[in-house]
Structures are given as structure tokens and as C-alpha cells.
Amino acid sequence: MAKEVEGFIKLQIKGGAANPSPPVGPALGSKGINIMEFCKQFNAKTQDKAGKVLPVVISFYKDKSFDFIIKTPPAPVQLLEAAKLKSGSPESNRQKVGSVSWAQVKAIAEDKMADLNCFTIESAIKMIAGTARSMGLTISGEKPF
């Protein structure tokens, strides 16, 4: 018999660094989920992605059990990593702070393809390019499509 889903919790946690302190502890504790069990499982699954911000969707059930899905790092985090920057531009339309190549944009789009709301790689590239522009990054090189 299938378990009855009570709800979902969406969090962004650094890989291999989940602990009972906020935001993890209060979010899970208020729903009656075993916080330490989640932290152990999450840290075990994300040892290879230590330090990267990872979105996680936790499904919890009526019997207080849970399971979770780990998604790919957010596009802005990957773009900042590719451009070797700490943050984006405060005025992205006036002040450009860095540059990425179309090859880097395509690699990020291919990595994020499962989590994006699109069907083709061209549309995924356009979405990532739009994110880069809104962060104040210029895109150099030849368009891949």
C-alpha cells in the first residue's frame, strides 16, 4: 500500500554540510521529521559535491517518514563559478562584472536540463544566457545554435 504524502519542503543546502541548525532544523522539526536521520542521509549522498549549494525537495508522509530528491546547483551559482566571481552586478543593465563563453553556457544548460522547464537544448541555452545577462555577465564567442 502506498504511503500518503503529507507535504513537501524545499531547501537549499551546501553539499555534505547539512546540520540541525537553521534552516534545516526548524523546517524539518516543525513537521515532525527526524532531523539527524535526514542530515546523515543527505551528507552521505552529497559527499562528492561538498561545498556546492544544492536544492533538495523533501517529501514527508503521514507516518513521519520521508524521502528526498537532490537537484543540480542553481544556474546563478554555476555561472558565478564559471566566471570566477563572488556575486553578480548590482546594476546588470549598466555595469558588467564578468564574462562567460557560449561553451560554458552550453555546459551549464546540459547539466541543468533535467531541472529546467524546456524540451530542447537550444531553449535551455537561451534560459541560462538570460540568467547570465540578468547577473551582469557578458557572453563571448560564437553561438552554438
N, CA, C and O atoms as CSV, one atom per row, in Angstrom:
chain,resi,resn,atom,element,x,y,z
A,1,MET,N,N,0.845,-1.183,0.000
A,1,MET,CA,C,0.000,0.000,0.000
A,1,MET,C,C,0.889,1.244,0.000
A,1,MET,O,O,1.896,1.302,0.706
A,2,ALA,N,N,0.507,2.221,-0.791
A,2,ALA,CA,C,1.304,3.445,-0.916
A,2,ALA,C,C,1.130,4.333,0.304
A,2,ALA,O,O,0.056,4.401,0.901
A,3,LYS,N,N,2.217,5.012,0.657
A,3,LYS,CA,C,2.164,5.943,1.775
A,3,LYS,C,C,1.439,7.209,1.343
A,3,LYS,O,O,1.497,7.598,0.177
A,4,GLU,N,N,0.762,7.845,2.279
A,4,GLU,CA,C,0.051,9.078,1.971
A,4,GLU,C,C,0.978,10.276,2.216
A,4,GLU,O,O,1.451,10.485,3.333
A,5,VAL,N,N,1.229,11.055,1.162
A,5,VAL,CA,C,2.115,12.215,1.253
A,5,VAL,C,C,1.411,13.321,2.034
A,5,VAL,O,O,0.281,13.699,1.726
A,6,GLU,N,N,2.103,13.830,3.047
A,6,GLU,CA,C,1.550,14.917,3.843
A,6,GLU,C,C,1.979,16.281,3.295
A,6,GLU,O,O,1.230,17.252,3.402
A,7,GLY,N,N,3.181,16.362,2.708
A,7,GLY,CA,C,3.645,17.634,2.163
A,7,GLY,C,C,5.061,17.564,1.640
A,7,GLY,O,O,5.701,16.513,1.638
A,8,PHE,N,N,5.537,18.734,1.189
A,8,PHE,CA,C,6.877,18.871,0.633
A,8,PHE,C,C,7.585,20.037,1.311
A,8,PHE,O,O,6.951,21.010,1.719
A,9,ILE,N,N,8.900,19.929,1.425
A,9,ILE,CA,C,9.732,21.018,1.930
A,9,ILE,C,C,10.837,21.226,0.907
A,9,ILE,O,O,11.497,20.268,0.505
A,10,LYS,N,N,11.047,22.468,0.483
A,10,LYS,CA,C,12.119,22.785,-0.445
A,10,LYS,C,C,13.177,23.599,0.291
A,10,LYS,O,O,12.874,24.631,0.891
A,11,LEU,N,N,14.423,23.126,0.239
A,11,LEU,CA,C,15.543,23.801,0.897
A,11,LEU,C,C,16.734,23.869,-0.047
A,11,LEU,O,O,16.818,23.106,-1.009
A,12,GLN,N,N,17.654,24.787,0.233
A,12,GLN,CA,C,18.935,24.833,-0.462
A,12,GLN,C,C,20.017,24.672,0.598
A,12,GLN,O,O,20.163,25.510,1.488
A,13,ILE,N,N,20.775,23.580,0.490
A,13,ILE,CA,C,21.771,23.224,1.490
A,13,ILE,C,C,23.096,22.970,0.779
A,13,ILE,O,O,23.112,22.441,-0.333
A,14,LYS,N,N,24.207,23.344,1.414
A,14,LYS,CA,C,25.524,23.036,0.850
A,14,LYS,C,C,25.771,21.540,0.960
A,14,LYS,O,O,25.476,20.918,1.980
A,15,GLY,N,N,26.316,20.979,-0.102
A,15,GLY,CA,C,26.572,19.548,-0.152
A,15,GLY,C,C,27.497,19.083,0.956
A,15,GLY,O,O,28.537,19.697,1.197
A,16,GLY,N,N,27.128,18.004,1.634
A,16,GLY,CA,C,27.928,17.432,2.704
A,16,GLY,C,C,27.948,18.246,3.978
A,16,GLY,O,O,28.722,17.944,4.886
A,17,ALA,N,N,27.104,19.287,4.071
A,17,ALA,CA,C,27.151,20.178,5.231
A,17,ALA,C,C,25.797,20.367,5.904
A,17,ALA,O,O,25.571,21.393,6.544
A,18,ALA,N,N,24.901,19.410,5.774
A,18,ALA,CA,C,23.602,19.528,6.438
A,18,ALA,C,C,23.788,19.290,7.931
A,18,ALA,O,O,24.431,18.321,8.334
A,19,ASN,N,N,23.226,20.171,8.748
A,19,ASN,CA,C,23.268,20.007,10.205
A,19,ASN,C,C,21.957,20.515,10.797
A,19,ASN,O,O,21.192,21.184,10.102
A,20,PRO,N,N,21.684,20.213,12.062
A,20,PRO,CA,C,20.382,20.554,12.652
A,20,PRO,C,C,20.137,22.039,12.880
A,20,PRO,O,O,19.040,22.421,13.288
A,21,SER,N,N,21.123,22.877,12.629
A,21,SER,CA,C,20.917,24.317,12.821
A,21,SER,C,C,20.029,24.870,11.705
A,21,SER,O,O,19.781,24.177,10.719
A,22,PRO,N,N,19.542,26.123,11.850
A,22,PRO,CA,C,18.715,26.707,10.791
A,22,PRO,C,C,19.481,26.756,9.473
A,22,PRO,O,O,20.693,26.970,9.489
A,23,PRO,N,N,18.830,26.569,8.354
A,23,PRO,CA,C,17.401,26.443,8.095
A,23,PRO,C,C,16.869,25.013,8.177
A,23,PRO,O,O,15.654,24.815,8.160
A,24,VAL,N,N,17.748,24.013,8.266
A,24,VAL,CA,C,17.315,22.617,8.202
A,24,VAL,C,C,16.497,22.208,9.425
A,24,VAL,O,O,15.398,21.671,9.286
A,25,GLY,N,N,17.024,22.458,10.614
A,25,GLY,CA,C,16.382,22.021,11.852
A,25,GLY,C,C,14.957,22.510,12.025
A,25,GLY,O,O,14.052,21.691,12.190
A,26,PRO,N,N,14.719,23.832,11.992
A,26,PRO,CA,C,13.350,24.322,12.169
A,26,PRO,C,C,12.380,23.858,11.080
A,26,PRO,O,O,11.215,23.576,11.360
A,27,ALA,N,N,12.866,23.778,9.832
A,27,ALA,CA,C,11.978,23.364,8.741
A,27,ALA,C,C,11.513,21.927,8.916
A,27,ALA,O,O,10.342,21.618,8.695
A,28,LEU,N,N,12.429,21.046,9.313
A,28,LEU,CA,C,12.069,19.631,9.475
A,28,LEU,C,C,11.410,19.355,10.819
A,28,LEU,O,O,10.474,18.559,10.903
A,29,GLY,N,N,11.892,20.006,11.865
A,29,GLY,CA,C,11.355,19.782,13.204
A,29,GLY,C,C,9.897,20.156,13.336
A,29,GLY,O,O,9.140,19.492,14.044
A,30,SER,N,N,9.498,21.220,12.655
A,30,SER,CA,C,8.099,21.650,12.737
A,30,SER,C,C,7.150,20.648,12.085
A,30,SER,O,O,5.954,20.648,12.377
A,31,LYS,N,N,7.672,19.799,11.207
A,31,LYS,CA,C,6.847,18.779,10.547
A,31,LYS,C,C,6.965,17.423,11.225
A,31,LYS,O,O,6.298,16.472,10.818
A,32,GLY,N,N,7.802,17.319,12.252
A,32,GLY,CA,C,7.958,16.065,12.982
A,32,GLY,C,C,8.880,15.078,12.307
A,32,GLY,O,O,8.786,13.879,12.568
A,33,ILE,N,N,9.774,15.545,11.442
A,33,ILE,CA,C,10.697,14.671,10.721
A,33,ILE,C,C,11.970,14.516,11.548
A,33,ILE,O,O,12.406,15.468,12.195
A,34,ASN,N,N,12.570,13.329,11.534
A,34,ASN,CA,C,13.818,13.058,12.240
A,34,ASN,C,C,14.950,13.849,11.574
A,34,ASN,O,O,15.405,13.486,10.489
A,35,ILE,N,N,15.395,14.913,12.213
A,35,ILE,CA,C,16.377,15.834,11.637
A,35,ILE,C,C,17.728,15.150,11.436
A,35,ILE,O,O,18.328,15.276,10.369
A,36,MET,N,N,18.208,14.437,12.432
A,36,MET,CA,C,19.529,13.807,12.338
A,36,MET,C,C,19.562,12.731,11.257
A,36,MET,O,O,20.571,12.573,10.570
A,37,GLU,N,N,18.475,11.998,11.103
A,37,GLU,CA,C,18.425,10.969,10.062
A,37,GLU,C,C,18.522,11.611,8.684
A,37,GLU,O,O,19.237,11.108,7.817
A,38,PHE,N,N,17.800,12.730,8.469
A,38,PHE,CA,C,17.891,13.443,7.193
A,38,PHE,C,C,19.310,13.934,6.961
A,38,PHE,O,O,19.854,13.756,5.871
A,39,CYS,N,N,19.918,14.550,7.970
A,39,CYS,CA,C,21.275,15.095,7.828
A,39,CYS,C,C,22.269,14.000,7.451
A,39,CYS,O,O,23.117,14.212,6.585
A,40,LYS,N,N,22.176,12.827,8.093
A,40,LYS,CA,C,23.080,11.715,7.790
A,40,LYS,C,C,22.912,11.249,6.347
A,40,LYS,O,O,23.898,11.055,5.636
A,41,GLN,N,N,21.661,11.067,5.914
A,41,GLN,CA,C,21.402,10.585,4.558
A,41,GLN,C,C,21.841,11.612,3.519
A,41,GLN,O,O,22.469,11.258,2.521
A,42,PHE,N,N,21.508,12.896,3.753
A,42,PHE,CA,C,21.860,13.953,2.802
A,42,PHE,C,C,23.379,14.073,2.676
A,42,PHE,O,O,23.908,14.141,1.567
A,43,ASN,N,N,24.076,14.099,3.807
A,43,ASN,CA,C,25.539,14.235,3.779
A,43,ASN,C,C,26.199,13.041,3.091
A,43,ASN,O,O,27.200,13.205,2.394
A,44,ALA,N,N,25.649,11.853,3.280
A,44,ALA,CA,C,26.201,10.664,2.634
A,44,ALA,C,C,26.045,10.731,1.118
A,44,ALA,O,O,26.952,10.349,0.379
A,45,LYS,N,N,24.886,11.218,0.654
A,45,LYS,CA,C,24.633,11.283,-0.783
A,45,LYS,C,C,25.375,12.426,-1.469
A,45,LYS,O,O,25.587,12.381,-2.680
A,46,THR,N,N,25.776,13.457,-0.706
A,46,THR,CA,C,26.380,14.639,-1.335
A,46,THR,C,C,27.850,14.814,-0.979
A,46,THR,O,O,28.367,15.927,-1.075
A,47,GLN,N,N,28.539,13.755,-0.572
A,47,GLN,CA,C,29.967,13.855,-0.248
A,47,GLN,C,C,30.789,14.322,-1.437
A,47,GLN,O,O,31.749,15.073,-1.265
A,48,ASP,N,N,30.429,13.890,-2.645
A,48,ASP,CA,C,31.191,14.265,-3.836
A,48,ASP,C,C,30.931,15.704,-4.278
A,48,ASP,O,O,31.690,16.234,-5.089
A,49,LYS,N,N,29.889,16.346,-3.775
A,49,LYS,CA,C,29.547,17.725,-4.150
A,49,LYS,C,C,29.713,18.668,-2.962
A,49,LYS,O,O,28.943,19.616,-2.805
A,50,ALA,N,N,30.708,18.410,-2.133
A,50,ALA,CA,C,30.903,19.184,-0.909
A,50,ALA,C,C,31.115,20.666,-1.211
A,50,ALA,O,O,31.917,21.026,-2.073
A,51,GLY,N,N,30.390,21.517,-0.493
A,51,GLY,CA,C,30.542,22.968,-0.640
A,51,GLY,C,C,29.628,23.600,-1.668
A,51,GLY,O,O,29.427,24.813,-1.629
A,52,LYS,N,N,29.059,22.820,-2.599
A,52,LYS,CA,C,28.156,23.375,-3.610
A,52,LYS,C,C,26.746,23.478,-3.038
A,52,LYS,O,O,26.300,22.599,-2.300
A,53,VAL,N,N,26.052,24.557,-3.385
A,53,VAL,CA,C,24.671,24.740,-2.949
A,53,VAL,C,C,23.794,23.804,-3.776
A,53,VAL,O,O,23.828,23.832,-5.006
A,54,LEU,N,N,23.013,22.980,-3.094
A,54,LEU,CA,C,22.156,22.008,-3.768
A,54,LEU,C,C,20.714,22.165,-3.305
A,54,LEU,O,O,20.438,22.086,-2.108
A,55,PRO,N,N,19.789,22.386,-4.242
A,55,PRO,CA,C,18.371,22.377,-3.868
A,55,PRO,C,C,17.930,20.943,-3.568
A,55,PRO,O,O,18.340,19.999,-4.244
A,56,VAL,N,N,17.102,20.801,-2.560
A,56,VAL,CA,C,16.583,19.479,-2.202
A,56,VAL,C,C,15.086,19.612,-1.936
A,56,VAL,O,O,14.642,20.558,-1.285
A,57,VAL,N,N,14.312,18.649,-2.448
A,57,VAL,CA,C,12.869,18.601,-2.218
A,57,VAL,C,C,12.597,17.388,-1.339
A,57,VAL,O,O,12.838,16.250,-1.740
A,58,ILE,N,N,12.091,17.645,-0.132
A,58,ILE,CA,C,11.832,16.583,0.835
A,58,ILE,C,C,10.339,16.292,0.844
A,58,ILE,O,O,9.530,17.187,1.087
A,59,SER,N,N,9.973,15.048,0.581
A,59,SER,CA,C,8.578,14.603,0.669
A,59,SER,C,C,8.420,13.922,2.012
A,59,SER,O,O,9.162,12.990,2.325
A,60,PHE,N,N,7.457,14.374,2.817
A,60,PHE,CA,C,7.231,13.707,4.090
A,60,PHE,C,C,5.823,13.149,4.119
A,60,PHE,O,O,4.894,13.692,3.520
A,61,TYR,N,N,5.697,12.025,4.851
A,61,TYR,CA,C,4.468,11.238,4.841
A,61,TYR,C,C,3.767,11.297,6.197
A,61,TYR,O,O,4.324,11.790,7.178
A,62,LYS,N,N,2.550,10.793,6.234
A,62,LYS,CA,C,1.729,10.796,7.456
A,62,LYS,C,C,2.407,10.046,8.605
A,62,LYS,O,O,2.242,10.420,9.766
A,63,ASP,N,N,3.165,8.997,8.295
A,63,ASP,CA,C,3.825,8.215,9.347
A,63,ASP,C,C,5.184,8.800,9.758
A,63,ASP,O,O,5.984,8.119,10.399
A,64,LYS,N,N,5.444,10.067,9.387
A,64,LYS,CA,C,6.658,10.819,9.739
A,64,LYS,C,C,7.916,10.306,9.042
A,64,LYS,O,O,9.022,10.713,9.397
A,65,SER,N,N,7.766,9.424,8.060
A,65,SER,CA,C,8.919,9.021,7.261
A,65,SER,C,C,9.091,10.050,6.142
A,65,SER,O,O,8.213,10.888,5.934
A,66,PHE,N,N,10.207,9.995,5.427
A,66,PHE,CA,C,10.488,10.985,4.384
A,66,PHE,C,C,11.376,10.370,3.316
A,66,PHE,O,O,12.012,9.338,3.531
A,67,ASP,N,N,11.409,11.018,2.165
A,67,ASP,CA,C,12.437,10.781,1.166
A,67,ASP,C,C,12.708,12.107,0.480
A,67,ASP,O,O,11.921,13.047,0.590
A,68,PHE,N,N,13.828,12.178,-0.229
A,68,PHE,CA,C,14.188,13.463,-0.819
A,68,PHE,C,C,14.853,13.286,-2.174
A,68,PHE,O,O,15.419,12.239,-2.490
A,69,ILE,N,N,14.762,14.356,-2.966
A,69,ILE,CA,C,15.358,14.403,-4.291
A,69,ILE,C,C,16.351,15.562,-4.290
A,69,ILE,O,O,16.001,16.686,-3.929
A,70,ILE,N,N,17.584,15.285,-4.693
A,70,ILE,CA,C,18.612,16.321,-4.776
A,70,ILE,C,C,18.680,16.778,-6.230
A,70,ILE,O,O,18.810,15.959,-7.140
A,71,LYS,N,N,18.592,18.083,-6.440
A,71,LYS,CA,C,18.629,18.640,-7.785
A,71,LYS,C,C,20.015,19.207,-8.081
A,71,LYS,O,O,20.887,19.205,-7.213
A,72,THR,N,N,20.217,19.690,-9.301
A,72,THR,CA,C,21.502,20.273,-9.683
A,72,THR,C,C,21.630,21.675,-9.086
A,72,THR,O,O,20.616,22.314,-8.807
A,73,PRO,N,N,22.850,22.163,-8.886
A,73,PRO,CA,C,23.037,23.501,-8.315
A,73,PRO,C,C,22.325,24.567,-9.163
A,73,PRO,O,O,22.203,24.399,-10.377
A,74,PRO,N,N,21.857,25.655,-8.545
A,74,PRO,CA,C,21.158,26.707,-9.286
A,74,PRO,C,C,22.040,27.309,-10.387
A,74,PRO,O,O,23.262,27.360,-10.250
A,75,ALA,N,N,21.415,27.760,-11.470
A,75,ALA,CA,C,22.147,28.336,-12.602
A,75,ALA,C,C,23.002,29.538,-12.194
A,75,ALA,O,O,24.146,29.625,-12.640
A,76,PRO,N,N,22.508,30.472,-11.369
A,76,PRO,CA,C,23.363,31.595,-10.983
A,76,PRO,C,C,24.632,31.163,-10.240
A,76,PRO,O,O,25.690,31.765,-10.421
A,77,VAL,N,N,24.530,30.141,-9.420
A,77,VAL,CA,C,25.701,29.647,-8.691
A,77,VAL,C,C,26.718,29.068,-9.678
A,77,VAL,O,O,27.918,29.310,-9.546
A,78,GLN,N,N,26.243,28.308,-10.659
A,78,GLN,CA,C,27.135,27.725,-11.656
A,78,GLN,C,C,27.750,28.809,-12.537
A,78,GLN,O,O,28.921,28.710,-12.903
A,79,LEU,N,N,26.980,29.844,-12.884
A,79,LEU,CA,C,27.514,30.936,-13.703
A,79,LEU,C,C,28.591,31.715,-12.946
A,79,LEU,O,O,29.623,32.059,-13.521
A,80,LEU,N,N,28.360,31.993,-11.672
A,80,LEU,CA,C,29.365,32.697,-10.874
A,80,LEU,C,C,30.641,31.861,-10.764
A,80,LEU,O,O,31.747,32.400,-10.801
A,81,GLU,N,N,30.482,30.559,-10.630
A,81,GLU,CA,C,31.634,29.660,-10.558
A,81,GLU,C,C,32.399,29.662,-11.881
A,81,GLU,O,O,33.630,29.665,-11.886
A,82,ALA,N,N,31.670,29.660,-13.010
A,82,ALA,CA,C,32.307,29.666,-14.325
A,82,ALA,C,C,33.037,30.980,-14.600
A,82,ALA,O,O,34.095,30.983,-15.229
A,83,ALA,N,N,32.471,32.103,-14.128
A,83,ALA,CA,C,33.072,33.413,-14.331
A,83,ALA,C,C,34.100,33.754,-13.255
A,83,ALA,O,O,34.770,34.784,-13.334
A,84,LYS,N,N,34.224,32.884,-12.247
A,84,LYS,CA,C,35.148,33.091,-11.121
A,84,LYS,C,C,34.870,34.415,-10.400
A,84,LYS,O,O,35.777,35.214,-10.169
A,85,LEU,N,N,33.593,34.628,-10.049
A,85,LEU,CA,C,33.162,35.841,-9.351
A,85,LEU,C,C,32.522,35.478,-8.013
A,85,LEU,O,O,32.117,34.336,-7.796
A,86,LYS,N,N,32.436,36.464,-7.121
A,86,LYS,CA,C,31.760,36.278,-5.831
A,86,LYS,C,C,30.270,36.577,-5.942
A,86,LYS,O,O,29.450,35.882,-5.341
A,87,SER,N,N,29.908,37.630,-6.722
A,87,SER,CA,C,28.496,37.989,-6.870
A,87,SER,C,C,28.280,38.667,-8.216
A,87,SER,O,O,29.233,39.051,-8.895
A,88,GLY,N,N,27.018,38.806,-8.590
A,88,GLY,CA,C,26.661,39.458,-9.838
A,88,GLY,C,C,26.689,40.969,-9.710
A,88,GLY,O,O,27.070,41.508,-8.671
A,89,SER,N,N,26.283,41.647,-10.770
A,89,SER,CA,C,26.293,43.106,-10.806
A,89,SER,C,C,25.085,43.681,-10.082
A,89,SER,O,O,23.987,43.135,-10.195
A,90,PRO,N,N,25.267,44.795,-9.324
A,90,PRO,CA,C,24.112,45.434,-8.689
A,90,PRO,C,C,23.222,46.138,-9.717
A,90,PRO,O,O,22.021,46.289,-9.493
A,91,GLU,N,N,23.802,46.569,-10.843
A,91,GLU,CA,C,23.053,47.184,-11.937
A,91,GLU,C,C,23.436,46.460,-13.218
A,91,GLU,O,O,24.319,46.905,-13.951
A,92,SER,N,N,22.769,45.344,-13.487
A,92,SER,CA,C,23.185,44.471,-14.585
A,92,SER,C,C,23.031,45.107,-15.966
A,92,SER,O,O,23.727,44.711,-16.901
A,93,ASN,N,N,22.130,46.085,-16.113
A,93,ASN,CA,C,21.958,46.714,-17.415
A,93,ASN,C,C,23.013,47.783,-17.695
A,93,ASN,O,O,23.209,48.160,-18.850
A,94,ARG,N,N,23.694,48.277,-16.662
A,94,ARG,CA,C,24.687,49.330,-16.830
A,94,ARG,C,C,26.113,48.869,-16.567
A,94,ARG,O,O,27.043,49.304,-17.247
A,95,GLN,N,N,26.290,47.998,-15.593
A,95,GLN,CA,C,27.618,47.631,-15.133
A,95,GLN,C,C,27.827,46.128,-15.328
A,95,GLN,O,O,27.205,45.317,-14.641
A,96,LYS,N,N,28.698,45.763,-16.258
A,96,LYS,CA,C,29.021,44.357,-16.498
A,96,LYS,C,C,30.205,43.978,-15.615
A,96,LYS,O,O,31.188,44.714,-15.541
A,97,VAL,N,N,30.112,42.825,-14.944
A,97,VAL,CA,C,31.138,42.452,-13.977
A,97,VAL,C,C,32.018,41.283,-14.418
A,97,VAL,O,O,33.060,41.031,-13.814
A,98,GLY,N,N,31.610,40.581,-15.449
A,98,GLY,CA,C,32.398,39.430,-15.866
A,98,GLY,C,C,31.935,38.887,-17.203
A,98,GLY,O,O,31.045,39.447,-17.844
A,99,SER,N,N,32.544,37.800,-17.612
A,99,SER,CA,C,32.225,37.212,-18.899
A,99,SER,C,C,32.281,35.691,-18.814
A,99,SER,O,O,33.090,35.118,-18.084
A,100,VAL,N,N,31.404,35.057,-19.577
A,100,VAL,CA,C,31.422,33.604,-19.746
A,100,VAL,C,C,31.353,33.320,-21.238
A,100,VAL,O,O,30.903,34.166,-22.010
A,101,SER,N,N,31.791,32.143,-21.647
A,101,SER,CA,C,31.744,31.784,-23.066
A,101,SER,C,C,30.456,31.006,-23.350
A,101,SER,O,O,29.792,30.508,-22.441
A,102,TRP,N,N,30.131,30.921,-24.624
A,102,TRP,CA,C,28.946,30.149,-25.009
A,102,TRP,C,C,29.145,28.670,-24.679
A,102,TRP,O,O,28.179,27.967,-24.382
A,103,ALA,N,N,30.396,28.193,-24.729
A,103,ALA,CA,C,30.669,26.790,-24.378
A,103,ALA,C,C,30.345,26.536,-22.906
A,103,ALA,O,O,29.796,25.489,-22.563
A,104,GLN,N,N,30.684,27.497,-22.030
A,104,GLN,CA,C,30.359,27.351,-20.613
A,104,GLN,C,C,28.845,27.383,-20.400
A,104,GLN,O,O,28.307,26.611,-19.606
A,105,VAL,N,N,28.160,28.288,-21.119
A,105,VAL,CA,C,26.700,28.383,-21.014
A,105,VAL,C,C,26.058,27.071,-21.469
A,105,VAL,O,O,25.116,26.586,-20.842
A,106,LYS,N,N,26.572,26.500,-22.560
A,106,LYS,CA,C,26.027,25.234,-23.070
A,106,LYS,C,C,26.265,24.104,-22.070
A,106,LYS,O,O,25.384,23.269,-21.865
A,107,ALA,N,N,27.445,24.066,-21.444
A,107,ALA,CA,C,27.742,23.017,-20.457
A,107,ALA,C,C,26.806,23.122,-19.251
A,107,ALA,O,O,26.328,22.108,-18.742
A,108,ILE,N,N,26.549,24.349,-18.797
A,108,ILE,CA,C,25.629,24.550,-17.669
A,108,ILE,C,C,24.211,24.139,-18.073
A,108,ILE,O,O,23.504,23.505,-17.289
A,109,ALA,N,N,23.792,24.495,-19.293
A,109,ALA,CA,C,22.452,24.146,-19.776
A,109,ALA,C,C,22.288,22.623,-19.856
A,109,ALA,O,O,21.236,22.093,-19.499
A,110,GLU,N,N,23.319,21.927,-20.320
A,110,GLU,CA,C,23.238,20.464,-20.408
A,110,GLU,C,C,23.156,19.846,-19.012
A,110,GLU,O,O,22.446,18.862,-18.803
A,111,ASP,N,N,23.884,20.429,-18.063
A,111,ASP,CA,C,23.857,19.935,-16.684
A,111,ASP,C,C,22.477,20.164,-16.052
A,111,ASP,O,O,21.975,19.295,-15.339
A,112,LYS,N,N,21.863,21.324,-16.306
A,112,LYS,CA,C,20.588,21.706,-15.693
A,112,LYS,C,C,19.363,21.207,-16.466
A,112,LYS,O,O,18.234,21.395,-16.011
A,113,MET,N,N,19.564,20.587,-17.604
A,113,MET,CA,C,18.460,20.217,-18.497
A,113,MET,C,C,17.336,19.457,-17.779
A,113,MET,O,O,16.164,19.692,-18.071
A,114,ALA,N,N,17.658,18.577,-16.873
A,114,ALA,CA,C,16.628,17.788,-16.175
A,114,ALA,C,C,15.764,18.652,-15.267
A,114,ALA,O,O,14.598,18.329,-15.043
A,115,ASP,N,N,16.311,19.745,-14.741
A,115,ASP,CA,C,15.577,20.590,-13.802
A,115,ASP,C,C,14.917,21.797,-14.459
A,115,ASP,O,O,14.129,22.490,-13.816
A,116,LEU,N,N,15.224,22.060,-15.722
A,116,LEU,CA,C,14.657,23.232,-16.396
A,116,LEU,C,C,13.306,22.914,-17.018
A,116,LEU,O,O,12.954,21.755,-17.233
A,117,ASN,N,N,12.566,23.969,-17.298
A,117,ASN,CA,C,11.232,23.858,-17.861
A,117,ASN,C,C,11.301,24.016,-19.383
A,117,ASN,O,O,10.674,24.916,-19.941
A,118,CYS,N,N,12.061,23.143,-20.056
A,118,CYS,CA,C,12.188,23.226,-21.509
A,118,CYS,C,C,12.449,21.836,-22.081
A,118,CYS,O,O,12.774,20.897,-21.354
A,119,PHE,N,N,12.298,21.729,-23.404
A,119,PHE,CA,C,12.411,20.433,-24.056
A,119,PHE,C,C,13.642,20.293,-24.932
A,119,PHE,O,O,14.095,19.173,-25.168
A,120,THR,N,N,14.206,21.408,-25.429
A,120,THR,CA,C,15.364,21.333,-26.302
A,120,THR,C,C,16.560,22.005,-25.647
A,120,THR,O,O,16.412,22.855,-24.769
A,121,ILE,N,N,17.750,21.607,-26.093
A,121,ILE,CA,C,18.969,22.185,-25.541
A,121,ILE,C,C,19.094,23.664,-25.935
A,121,ILE,O,O,19.667,24.457,-25.188
A,122,GLU,N,N,18.558,24.035,-27.109
A,122,GLU,CA,C,18.615,25.443,-27.540
A,122,GLU,C,C,17.836,26.342,-26.584
A,122,GLU,O,O,18.298,27.424,-26.222
A,123,SER,N,N,16.650,25.886,-26.179
A,123,SER,CA,C,15.861,26.696,-25.248
A,123,SER,C,C,16.507,26.729,-23.865
A,123,SER,O,O,16.409,27.737,-23.164
A,124,ALA,N,N,17.161,25.650,-23.468
A,124,ALA,CA,C,17.875,25.631,-22.191
A,124,ALA,C,C,19.041,26.622,-22.233
A,124,ALA,O,O,19.280,27.338,-21.260
A,125,ILE,N,N,19.761,26.665,-23.343
A,125,ILE,CA,C,20.879,27.611,-23.503
A,125,ILE,C,C,20.365,29.043,-23.427
A,125,ILE,O,O,20.996,29.900,-22.808
A,126,LYS,N,N,19.226,29.304,-24.053
A,126,LYS,CA,C,18.649,30.658,-24.015
A,126,LYS,C,C,18.262,31.044,-22.588
A,126,LYS,O,O,18.444,32.196,-22.192
A,127,MET,N,N,17.732,30.097,-21.813
A,127,MET,CA,C,17.360,30.391,-20.427
A,127,MET,C,C,18.597,30.721,-19.587
A,127,MET,O,O,18.581,31.675,-18.809
A,128,ILE,N,N,19.661,29.940,-19.741
A,128,ILE,CA,C,20.886,30.175,-18.982
A,128,ILE,C,C,21.534,31.489,-19.429
A,128,ILE,O,O,22.072,32.223,-18.600
A,129,ALA,N,N,21.487,31.788,-20.725
A,129,ALA,CA,C,22.036,33.053,-21.231
A,129,ALA,C,C,21.269,34.240,-20.657
A,129,ALA,O,O,21.873,35.263,-20.332
A,130,GLY,N,N,19.957,34.123,-20.528
A,130,GLY,CA,C,19.152,35.185,-19.931
A,130,GLY,C,C,19.505,35.392,-18.463
A,130,GLY,O,O,19.552,36.525,-17.984
A,131,THR,N,N,19.749,34.313,-17.761
A,131,THR,CA,C,20.180,34.414,-16.364
A,131,THR,C,C,21.525,35.123,-16.274
A,131,THR,O,O,21.735,35.963,-15.399
A,132,ALA,N,N,22.436,34.781,-17.184
A,132,ALA,CA,C,23.760,35.413,-17.192
A,132,ALA,C,C,23.639,36.917,-17.449
A,132,ALA,O,O,24.300,37.716,-16.786
A,133,ARG,N,N,22.801,37.298,-18.404
A,133,ARG,CA,C,22.611,38.730,-18.703
A,133,ARG,C,C,22.023,39.462,-17.507
A,133,ARG,O,O,22.422,40.588,-17.212
A,134,SER,N,N,21.087,38.838,-16.823
A,134,SER,CA,C,20.458,39.499,-15.681
A,134,SER,C,C,21.401,39.611,-14.483
A,134,SER,O,O,21.134,40.367,-13.549
A,135,MET,N,N,22.502,38.859,-14.508
A,135,MET,CA,C,23.504,38.944,-13.447
A,135,MET,C,C,24.620,39.929,-13.787
A,135,MET,O,O,25.506,40.172,-12.967
A,136,GLY,N,N,24.579,40.498,-14.996
A,136,GLY,CA,C,25.621,41.435,-15.402
A,136,GLY,C,C,26.816,40.751,-16.040
A,136,GLY,O,O,27.920,41.294,-16.015
A,137,LEU,N,N,26.619,39.574,-16.612
A,137,LEU,CA,C,27.691,38.857,-17.295
A,137,LEU,C,C,27.527,39.006,-18.797
A,137,LEU,O,O,26.407,38.967,-19.307
A,138,THR,N,N,28.627,39.175,-19.505
A,138,THR,CA,C,28.580,39.177,-20.965
A,138,THR,C,C,28.918,37.765,-21.442
A,138,THR,O,O,29.617,37.015,-20.761
A,139,ILE,N,N,28.410,37.422,-22.621
A,139,ILE,CA,C,28.645,36.102,-23.177
A,139,ILE,C,C,29.492,36.278,-24.440
A,139,ILE,O,O,29.080,36.953,-25.384
A,140,SER,N,N,30.663,35.672,-24.446
A,140,SER,CA,C,31.583,35.849,-25.563
A,140,SER,C,C,31.649,34.603,-26.413
A,140,SER,O,O,31.311,33.509,-25.962
A,141,GLY,N,N,32.090,34.775,-27.658
A,141,GLY,CA,C,32.278,33.629,-28.550
A,141,GLY,C,C,31.137,33.487,-29.540
A,141,GLY,O,O,30.301,34.378,-29.694
A,142,GLU,N,N,31.128,32.356,-30.199
A,142,GLU,CA,C,30.157,32.036,-31.238
A,142,GLU,C,C,28.974,31.287,-30.632
A,142,GLU,O,O,29.161,30.360,-29.845
A,143,LYS,N,N,27.740,31.693,-31.003
A,143,LYS,CA,C,26.543,30.987,-30.510
A,143,LYS,C,C,26.571,29.544,-31.000
A,143,LYS,O,O,26.903,29.295,-32.159
A,144,PRO,N,N,26.227,28.589,-30.135
A,144,PRO,CA,C,26.286,27.177,-30.537
A,144,PRO,C,C,25.108,26.713,-31.400
A,144,PRO,O,O,25.085,25.558,-31.826
A,145,PHE,N,N,24.134,27.581,-31.665
A,145,PHE,CA,C,22.982,27.180,-32.483
A,145,PHE,C,C,22.651,28.216,-33.503
A,145,PHE,O,O,21.709,28.042,-34.275
